[in-house]
Amino acid sequence: MDEGYNVYAADWRGYGKSTGSPNYRGVLEDTEVAFKDFLDKTKTDSLKHIVYGMSLGGQLAIKITMDNQEHVDALVLDSALESAQKIAIDYAPFEFLKNRARHHPESFNQLYVGSRDIKSIRNIPKLIIHSANDLQVSISHGENLFKNANEPKTFWKTETSHIMTLRDEPKEAIKRINRLIQ
């Protein structure tokens, strides 16, 4: 489906075809380098810049958008995590570990926390997509990101699997993204 979009995508260290081992600081550095390269490659075009983050990439998309608001025309989050701490609470196998995660946010990544950082993004349209059927990242993450986001913002609740909106609902996704940038 050709809708007139150019896509810039990069693999983080340890993902896809990239070498190395992923870690919170490393994927942030990789994202910052990729975004700078993206800006360099698009500085003479007139296209809108949409930052699209999925799952863990949602936190990074929020951070990059927050730090580069003058270069971003829209932010789209699909099945995004609100924070590493919240994922730890969701997945800890024992209540004492859940309580440790609840009461010690300093034990988790603080370089980028989606639910905190999204509050600093102003005047950029945001589309937050999350599925009620997402088995990896609870819809509560998307709902909390939406709650913390400033206007303009839209929440789209889907019935897809984790990060499968573009695959399963491409026409609707493009329609909603186009609405953001018009």
Secondary structure, 3 states (H helix, E strand, C coil): CCCCCCCCCCCCCCCCCCCCCCCHHHHHHHHHHHHHHHHHHHCCCCCCCEEEEECHHHHHHHHHHHHCHHHCCEEEEECCCCCHHHHHHHHCCCHHHHHHHHHCHHHCCCCCCHHHHHHHCCCCCEEEEEECCCCCCCHHHHHHHHHHCCCCEEEEEECCCCCCHHHHCHHHHHHHHHHHHC
